[in-house]
């Protein structure tokens, strides 16, 4: 069984709620996961679970980073806010020194090649720095994060969400996690009218008022109250999945 986290920008706090619930209420399930996958913000949570990095400390770091982004006059668009540098600092601090060895063959990260604009799923890392570069690349939105593209194996890469926002490991069945209502196994179950459906780079999404509202916070961080709600929603949706599938 595999676990895949969709790309979603600052909505990634939802993923942290899911991860917290699964590790607390279904630890054996997490232990038995064969492979973790993710794109953009989802790759970070996948990496934390795959390498057994301290989830509580990583969650606190991401939430504080999100709050910091909002404190600037232009939010994350303020030149004084260094998103990539802050993410790197957190990865260097909390990923284990041997994280590249733990993650190789078990963590699948979606990235996009700057050279040909094609997707690649990377899963082999020779060093912790390699792993960090790939994670930063998966989260790197051109212009939004600057133009100093992360590099891996001599190539420049950027956000995997542009080409595969819900990566799936090559073998085994996969449980998909998304903060947007759709057909993912763990996602919000909205009750409002569905105007349409779409597949955004392999991620199925309902077009409804809740998802439209959520979309505003992909690039701009939500307020503290909504952050807390996002985390709680992820926890609740994951707990419902645990109960429905008798994973406790």
C-alpha atoms as a printed R data frame, in Angstrom:
    type eleno elety resid chain resno       x      y       z
1   ATOM     1    CA   UNK     A     1   0.000  0.000   0.000
2   ATOM     2    CA   UNK     A     2   1.286  3.473  -0.945
3   ATOM     3    CA   UNK     A     3   0.400  6.959   0.296
4   ATOM     4    CA   UNK     A     4   0.401 10.005  -2.011
5   ATOM     5    CA   UNK     A     5   0.047 13.659  -0.982
6   ATOM     6    CA   UNK     A     6  -1.154 16.147  -3.595
7   ATOM     7    CA   UNK     A     7   0.507 19.485  -4.238
8   ATOM     8    CA   UNK     A     8  -1.411 22.344  -2.653
9   ATOM     9    CA   UNK     A     9   0.848 25.214  -1.518
10  ATOM    10    CA   UNK     A    10  -0.068 26.707   1.838
11  ATOM    11    CA   UNK     A    11  -2.984 24.266   2.114
12  ATOM    12    CA   UNK     A    12  -0.327 21.706   3.021
13  ATOM    13    CA   UNK     A    13  -1.287 22.187   6.656
14  ATOM    14    CA   UNK     A    14  -4.207 19.879   5.808
15  ATOM    15    CA   UNK     A    15  -1.662 17.156   4.994
16  ATOM    16    CA   UNK     A    16  -0.009 17.684   8.365
17  ATOM    17    CA   UNK     A    17  -3.361 17.032  10.044
18  ATOM    18    CA   UNK     A    18  -3.760 13.834   8.026
19  ATOM    19    CA   UNK     A    19  -0.226 12.683   8.862
20  ATOM    20    CA   UNK     A    20  -0.721 13.424  12.567
21  ATOM    21    CA   UNK     A    21  -3.933 11.410  12.658
22  ATOM    22    CA   UNK     A    22  -2.490  8.418  10.806
23  ATOM    23    CA   UNK     A    23   0.622  8.227  12.965
24  ATOM    24    CA   UNK     A    24  -1.477  8.544  16.140
25  ATOM    25    CA   UNK     A    25  -4.480  6.348  15.313
26  ATOM    26    CA   UNK     A    26  -3.066  3.935  12.722
27  ATOM    27    CA   UNK     A    27   0.668  3.556  13.485
28  ATOM    28    CA   UNK     A    28   0.769  0.009  12.133
29  ATOM    29    CA   UNK     A    29  -0.733  1.204   8.862
30  ATOM    30    CA   UNK     A    30   1.992  3.857   8.505
31  ATOM    31    CA   UNK     A    31   4.632  1.265   9.367
32  ATOM    32    CA   UNK     A    32   3.336 -0.991   6.595
33  ATOM    33    CA   UNK     A    33   3.225  1.698   3.882
34  ATOM    34    CA   UNK     A    34   5.499  0.531   1.079
35  ATOM    35    CA   UNK     A    35   6.089  3.900  -0.585
36  ATOM    36    CA   UNK     A    36   5.295  7.554  -0.028
37  ATOM    37    CA   UNK     A    37   4.797 10.048  -2.853
38  ATOM    38    CA   UNK     A    38   4.114 13.739  -3.162
39  ATOM    39    CA   UNK     A    39   4.206 16.868  -5.265
40  ATOM    40    CA   UNK     A    40   5.065 20.373  -4.099
41  ATOM    41    CA   UNK     A    41   3.953 20.840  -0.468
42  ATOM    42    CA   UNK     A    42   2.767 17.245  -0.477
43  ATOM    43    CA   UNK     A    43   6.325 16.050  -1.118
44  ATOM    44    CA   UNK     A    44   7.456 17.630   2.151
45  ATOM    45    CA   UNK     A    45   4.917 15.709   4.237
46  ATOM    46    CA   UNK     A    46   5.668 12.526   2.305
47  ATOM    47    CA   UNK     A    47   9.371 13.017   3.079
48  ATOM    48    CA   UNK     A    48   8.706 13.539   6.788
49  ATOM    49    CA   UNK     A    49   6.747 10.286   6.999
50  ATOM    50    CA   UNK     A    50   9.141  8.321   4.797
51  ATOM    51    CA   UNK     A    51  12.197  9.296   6.860
52  ATOM    52    CA   UNK     A    52  10.520  9.309  10.304
53  ATOM    53    CA   UNK     A    53  11.466 12.954  10.825
54  ATOM    54    CA   UNK     A    54   9.819 14.484  13.939
55  ATOM    55    CA   UNK     A    55   6.311 15.226  12.692
56  ATOM    56    CA   UNK     A    56   5.351 17.486  15.603
57  ATOM    57    CA   UNK     A    57   8.410 19.709  15.196
58  ATOM    58    CA   UNK     A    58   8.034 19.810  11.422
59  ATOM    59    CA   UNK     A    59   4.365 20.764  11.791
60  ATOM    60    CA   UNK     A    60   5.201 23.576  14.206
61  ATOM    61    CA   UNK     A    61   7.899 24.818  11.833
62  ATOM    62    CA   UNK     A    62   5.578 24.870   8.801
63  ATOM    63    CA   UNK     A    63   2.762 26.582  10.702
64  ATOM    64    CA   UNK     A    64   5.148 29.244  12.017
65  ATOM    65    CA   UNK     A    65   6.565 29.704   8.499
66  ATOM    66    CA   UNK     A    66   3.046 30.173   7.151
67  ATOM    67    CA   UNK     A    67   2.241 32.725   9.843
68  ATOM    68    CA   UNK     A    68   5.504 34.532   9.135
69  ATOM    69    CA   UNK     A    69   4.648 34.770   5.439
70  ATOM    70    CA   UNK     A    70   1.364 36.441   6.273
71  ATOM    71    CA   UNK     A    71   2.991 38.966   8.602
72  ATOM    72    CA   UNK     A    72   4.829 40.648   5.707
73  ATOM    73    CA   UNK     A    73   3.007 43.550   3.970
74  ATOM    74    CA   UNK     A    74   2.803 41.622   0.682
75  ATOM    75    CA   UNK     A    75   2.723 38.195   2.279
76  ATOM    76    CA   UNK     A    76   4.942 35.642   0.529
77  ATOM    77    CA   UNK     A    77   5.386 38.086  -2.378
78  ATOM    78    CA   UNK     A    78   7.440 40.406  -0.160
79  ATOM    79    CA   UNK     A    79  11.121 40.358  -1.241
80  ATOM    80    CA   UNK     A    80  12.129 40.071   2.422
81  ATOM    81    CA   UNK     A    81  10.376 36.717   2.739
82  ATOM    82    CA   UNK     A    82  12.632 33.896   1.561
83  ATOM    83    CA   UNK     A    83  10.360 30.867   1.159
84  ATOM    84    CA   UNK     A    84  12.991 28.617  -0.392
85  ATOM    85    CA   UNK     A    85  15.608 29.568   2.192
86  ATOM    86    CA   UNK     A    86  13.171 28.932   5.024
87  ATOM    87    CA   UNK     A    87  12.167 25.542   3.634
88  ATOM    88    CA   UNK     A    88  15.825 24.590   3.233
89  ATOM    89    CA   UNK     A    89  16.549 25.563   6.829
90  ATOM    90    CA   UNK     A    90  13.735 23.348   8.082
91  ATOM    91    CA   UNK     A    91  14.782 20.388   5.938
92  ATOM    92    CA   UNK     A    92  18.401 20.678   7.045
93  ATOM    93    CA   UNK     A    93  17.289 20.882  10.660
94  ATOM    94    CA   UNK     A    94  14.762 18.051  10.835
95  ATOM    95    CA   UNK     A    95  15.588 15.470   8.156
96  ATOM    96    CA   UNK     A    96  17.824 12.724   9.587
97  ATOM    97    CA   UNK     A    97  21.451 12.712   8.429
98  ATOM    98    CA   UNK     A    98  20.822  9.408   6.647
99  ATOM    99    CA   UNK     A    99  17.469 10.515   5.216
100 ATOM   100    CA   UNK     A   100  18.669 10.001   1.647
101 ATOM   101    CA   UNK     A   101  19.358  6.338   2.318
102 ATOM   102    CA   UNK     A   102  16.025  5.830   4.080
103 ATOM   103    CA   UNK     A   103  14.130  7.645   1.327
104 ATOM   104    CA   UNK     A   104  15.783  6.036  -1.703
105 ATOM   105    CA   UNK     A   105  13.372  3.628  -3.343
106 ATOM   106    CA   UNK     A   106  10.647  4.519  -0.836
107 ATOM   107    CA   UNK     A   107   9.968  8.208  -1.483
108 ATOM   108    CA   UNK     A   108   8.713  9.300  -4.918
109 ATOM   109    CA   UNK     A   109   8.850 13.046  -5.608
110 ATOM   110    CA   UNK     A   110   7.208 14.750  -8.580
111 ATOM   111    CA   UNK     A   111   9.303 17.440 -10.308
112 ATOM   112    CA   UNK     A   112   9.243 19.210 -13.669
113 ATOM   113    CA   UNK     A   113  12.300 19.589 -15.885
114 ATOM   114    CA   UNK     A   114  13.080 23.179 -16.880
115 ATOM   115    CA   UNK     A   115  14.774 21.858 -20.019
116 ATOM   116    CA   UNK     A   116  11.818 20.106 -21.651
117 ATOM   117    CA   UNK     A   117   8.892 20.920 -19.287
118 ATOM   118    CA   UNK     A   118   8.292 17.197 -18.734
119 ATOM   119    CA   UNK     A   119   7.522 15.443 -15.480
120 ATOM   120    CA   UNK     A   120   9.898 13.157 -13.636
121 ATOM   121    CA   UNK     A   121   9.318 11.086 -10.514
122 ATOM   122    CA   UNK     A   122  12.597 10.974  -8.592
123 ATOM   123    CA   UNK     A   123  13.222  8.339  -5.959
124 ATOM   124    CA   UNK     A   124  16.993  7.778  -5.684
125 ATOM   125    CA   UNK     A   125  19.187 10.158  -3.689
126 ATOM   126    CA   UNK     A   126  22.940  9.917  -3.144
127 ATOM   127    CA   UNK     A   127  23.103 12.427  -0.282
128 ATOM   128    CA   UNK     A   128  20.920 14.395   2.083
129 ATOM   129    CA   UNK     A   129  21.684 17.458  -0.034
130 ATOM   130    CA   UNK     A   130  20.365 15.629  -3.109
131 ATOM   131    CA   UNK     A   131  17.123 14.886  -1.283
132 ATOM   132    CA   UNK     A   132  16.792 18.490  -0.114
133 ATOM   133    CA   UNK     A   133  17.390 19.821  -3.631
134 ATOM   134    CA   UNK     A   134  14.700 17.552  -5.070
135 ATOM   135    CA   UNK     A   135  12.201 18.553  -2.365
136 ATOM   136    CA   UNK     A   136  12.917 22.239  -2.941
137 ATOM   137    CA   UNK     A   137  12.537 21.706  -6.678
138 ATOM   138    CA   UNK     A   138   9.153 20.044  -6.219
139 ATOM   139    CA   UNK     A   139   7.977 23.155  -4.332
140 ATOM   140    CA   UNK     A   140   9.625 25.739  -6.601
141 ATOM   141    CA   UNK     A   141   7.185 27.942  -8.527
142 ATOM   142    CA   UNK     A   142   9.046 30.070 -11.112
143 ATOM   143    CA   UNK     A   143   8.878 33.848 -10.517
144 ATOM   144    CA   UNK     A   144   6.826 33.308  -7.353
145 ATOM   145    CA   UNK     A   145   9.899 31.820  -5.649
146 ATOM   146    CA   UNK     A   146  12.411 33.574  -7.927
147 ATOM   147    CA   UNK     A   147  14.480 32.323 -10.852
148 ATOM   148    CA   UNK     A   148  17.292 30.532  -9.052
149 ATOM   149    CA   UNK     A   149  16.049 27.038  -9.881
150 ATOM   150    CA   UNK     A   150  17.084 24.114  -7.661
151 ATOM   151    CA   UNK     A   151  19.437 21.720  -9.446
152 ATOM   152    CA   UNK     A   152  19.761 17.949  -9.324
153 ATOM   153    CA   UNK     A   153  21.988 15.739 -11.485
154 ATOM   154    CA   UNK     A   154  23.153 18.777 -13.438
155 ATOM   155    CA   UNK     A   155  19.642 19.880 -14.381
156 ATOM   156    CA   UNK     A   156  17.299 22.627 -13.219
157 ATOM   157    CA   UNK     A   157  13.874 21.580 -11.930
158 ATOM   158    CA   UNK     A   158  10.692 23.223 -10.702
159 ATOM   159    CA   UNK     A   159   7.310 22.457  -9.110
160 ATOM   160    CA   UNK     A   160   6.109 18.960  -9.928
161 ATOM   161    CA   UNK     A   161   2.519 20.111  -9.525
162 ATOM   162    CA   UNK     A   162   2.674 21.668 -12.986
163 ATOM   163    CA   UNK     A   163   2.961 18.222 -14.606
164 ATOM   164    CA   UNK     A   164   1.845 15.608 -12.031
165 ATOM   165    CA   UNK     A   165   0.196 16.955  -8.915
166 ATOM   166    CA   UNK     A   166  -0.769 13.558  -7.475
167 ATOM   167    CA   UNK     A   167   2.154 11.197  -8.191
168 ATOM   168    CA   UNK     A   168   1.656  7.464  -7.800
169 ATOM   169    CA   UNK     A   169   4.513  4.994  -7.162
170 ATOM   170    CA   UNK     A   170   5.032  2.496 -10.003
171 ATOM   171    CA   UNK     A   171   3.765 -0.563  -8.118
172 ATOM   172    CA   UNK     A   172   1.029 -1.297  -5.601
173 ATOM   173    CA   UNK     A   173  -2.264  0.427  -4.831
174 ATOM   174    CA   UNK     A   174  -2.159  4.023  -3.625
175 ATOM   175    CA   UNK     A   175  -4.197  5.992  -1.109
176 ATOM   176    CA   UNK     A   176  -4.409  9.583  -2.334
177 ATOM   177    CA   UNK     A   177  -4.608 12.568   0.020
178 ATOM   178    CA   UNK     A   178  -5.808 15.996  -1.111
179 ATOM   179    CA   UNK     A   179  -7.091 19.125   0.657
180 ATOM   180    CA   UNK     A   180  -9.504 19.627  -2.260
181 ATOM   181    CA   UNK     A   181 -12.810 17.811  -2.422
182 ATOM   182    CA   UNK     A   182 -12.745 15.133  -5.128
183 ATOM   183    CA   UNK     A   183 -12.393 11.383  -5.472
184 ATOM   184    CA   UNK     A   184  -9.209 11.027  -3.390
185 ATOM   185    CA   UNK     A   185  -9.426  8.445  -0.625
186 ATOM   186    CA   UNK     A   186  -8.682 11.088   2.029
187 ATOM   187    CA   UNK     A   187 -10.092 14.520   1.218
188 ATOM   188    CA   UNK     A   188 -12.897 16.871   2.304
189 ATOM   189    CA   UNK     A   189 -16.414 15.541   1.729
190 ATOM   190    CA   UNK     A   190 -18.228 18.717   0.701
191 ATOM   191    CA   UNK     A   191 -21.984 18.827   0.574
192 ATOM   192    CA   UNK     A   192 -22.433 21.788  -1.766
193 ATOM   193    CA   UNK     A   193 -23.518 21.575  -5.406
194 ATOM   194    CA   UNK     A   194 -20.848 20.302  -7.811
195 ATOM   195    CA   UNK     A   195 -20.805 22.482 -10.944
196 ATOM   196    CA   UNK     A   196 -18.275 20.335 -12.745
197 ATOM   197    CA   UNK     A   197 -15.272 18.052 -12.299
198 ATOM   198    CA   UNK     A   198 -11.707 18.354 -13.529
199 ATOM   199    CA   UNK     A   199  -8.376 16.600 -13.359
200 ATOM   200    CA   UNK     A   200  -5.579 19.002 -12.485
201 ATOM   201    CA   UNK     A   201  -2.402 17.174 -13.440
202 ATOM   202    CA   UNK     A   202  -3.662 13.776 -12.195
203 ATOM   203    CA   UNK     A   203  -5.538 15.219  -9.187
204 ATOM   204    CA   UNK     A   204  -9.318 14.895  -9.399
205 ATOM   205    CA   UNK     A   205 -11.194 17.971  -8.140
206 ATOM   206    CA   UNK     A   206 -14.848 18.939  -7.885
207 ATOM   207    CA   UNK     A   207 -15.701 22.443  -9.012
208 ATOM   208    CA   UNK     A   208 -17.741 23.720  -6.067
209 ATOM   209    CA   UNK     A   209 -17.770 26.759  -3.815
210 ATOM   210    CA   UNK     A   210 -15.579 25.165  -1.130
211 ATOM   211    CA   UNK     A   211 -12.801 24.262  -3.558
212 ATOM   212    CA   UNK     A   212 -12.955 27.679  -5.172
213 ATOM   213    CA   UNK     A   213 -12.494 29.218  -1.730
214 ATOM   214    CA   UNK     A   214  -9.633 26.825  -0.923
215 ATOM   215    CA   UNK     A   215  -7.878 27.715  -4.158
216 ATOM   216    CA   UNK     A   216  -7.297 31.267  -2.915
217 ATOM   217    CA   UNK     A   217  -4.913 29.960  -0.276
218 ATOM   218    CA   UNK     A   218  -2.623 27.860  -2.436
219 ATOM   219    CA   UNK     A   219  -0.256 30.789  -3.011
220 ATOM   220    CA   UNK     A   220  -1.350 33.114  -0.218
221 ATOM   221    CA   UNK     A   221  -1.358 31.816   3.374
222 ATOM   222    CA   UNK     A   222  -4.641 31.672   5.294
223 ATOM   223    CA   UNK     A   223  -5.155 33.347   8.655
224 ATOM   224    CA   UNK     A   224  -4.290 31.546  11.891
225 ATOM   225    CA   UNK     A   225  -7.907 30.574  12.546
226 ATOM   226    CA   UNK     A   226  -8.231 28.948   9.114
227 ATOM   227    CA   UNK     A   227  -4.843 27.262   9.508
228 ATOM   228    CA   UNK     A   228  -6.081 25.641  12.693
229 ATOM   229    CA   UNK     A   229  -9.262 24.586  10.914
230 ATOM   230    CA   UNK     A   230  -7.311 23.137   7.979
231 ATOM   231    CA   UNK     A   231  -5.186 21.027  10.313
232 ATOM   232    CA   UNK     A   232  -8.281 19.841  12.177
233 ATOM   233    CA   UNK     A   233 -10.079 19.020   8.914
234 ATOM   234    CA   UNK     A   234  -7.152 16.912   7.750
235 ATOM   235    CA   UNK     A   235  -7.140 15.113  11.091
236 ATOM   236    CA   UNK     A   236 -10.894 14.515  10.991
237 ATOM   237    CA   UNK     A   237 -10.965 13.299   7.371
238 ATOM   238    CA   UNK     A   238  -8.095 10.910   8.037
239 ATOM   239    CA   UNK     A   239  -9.777  9.624  11.185
240 ATOM   240    CA   UNK     A   240 -12.936  8.901   9.205
241 ATOM   241    CA   UNK     A   241 -10.831  6.979   6.693
242 ATOM   242    CA   UNK     A   242  -9.217  5.017   9.526
243 ATOM   243    CA   UNK     A   243 -12.610  4.122  10.973
244 ATOM   244    CA   UNK     A   244 -14.177  3.224   7.615
245 ATOM   245    CA   UNK     A   245 -11.295  0.894   6.819
246 ATOM   246    CA   UNK     A   246 -10.898 -0.446  10.361
247 ATOM   247    CA   UNK     A   247  -7.242  0.506  10.566
248 ATOM   248    CA   UNK     A   248  -7.161  1.042  14.339
